């Protein structure tokens, strides 16, 4: 199911984060469409839009107003990365997601 933001239709990014948490629990893979600034700040990626595989939504450690994600991206070495950010930073750099089940 494609839940990406193709048009500039309004969406609630934090509600979608909750949906992805439930989707992961139901055995889905969630592939997020993001701006690379979400994970790399001002790092000069070849393209600003990026796809990452969400592995887990973790409890925030720095502030209760943050979100913390574990994800896979081919942009990092190693198998998985974790990042904590403000909810506003997440919302401004998240464009939706695709969920699927891999057999």
N, C-alpha and C positions, 0 to 999 in steps of 0.2 A: 504494500500500500504506500503510495507516494504522499507524504505529508510535507513536501517542500514548498517553499514560498516562491512560486513561479511568477505570480503577479504581485502587485503591491497591495494585496488584500490584507486587512488587519488580522493579526494573530497574536495570541498571548503566549509568548515564548516560555514563561515559567510554567504555564499549564501543560505545554508540550513537553517540558522536561519531566513533569510528573507522569505524563502518558508514557514517555520513553522508559521510565523506571518500571512501570507496570508491564510494558511490552517486554523488557528484558526478563522480568520474572516469569512471563508466559512463554519464554523460549525464543523470542524474536531477536534478530540482529537489528540494531538501529544505526543507520549510516547518516551522520549529520552533515548538512551543508552549512559551512561556516565561512566567515572571513578569516583569513590566516592570522589576523591581528589578535584573534581570541587566544591563540596559543603561542604566538611568537612576537608580540609587541610590534616593533618596527623592523623586524627581520625582513630582508628583501627577498620574498618568495617570488618565483617566476609568475605566479598568478595570485591574485588576492583571494579568490574563491577557492575553497578546498573541501574535500570530503574526508571525514574521519569516522572510524567505527567506535561508537560508544561501548565501553566494556562494563562500566559500573558508575552509578551516581553514589558518591561517598559523602559521609558527614563532613561539613566544613570544620576546619581546625583553627582558622585565624579569626573568624567572625561568624556569628549566626546569620548575618546578612549576605553571606557568600554562598556560592555553589562550588562543589569540588567534583571533578570528573576524572575517571580513568578511561583512556581511549587508546586506540591504535591509529597511527598514521605512518605512512611511508616517508614522511618528512623528517622523522626522528630515527636515530639508530636505536636498536633494541626493540623489544616486542611491544612495550606499552609505556605510556607516559601518564602522569597525573598533573593536574593543574587546578588551582583554586583561584576564583575570581569573584568580583562583585556580581550580584544579580543583574545590575544595569549593564556591566561589561558583557555578560553572557547574552542578554537580550539584544544588545546592539550589534552583535557579531554572529547571530544565529539566524539561519534562513529556512529552517525546517529540516525534515528528515524523511528517510525512506525506511520502512521496516519490512523485513522478510525472514522467512525461516529457511535455513540451510539444512538440507538432508544429508 
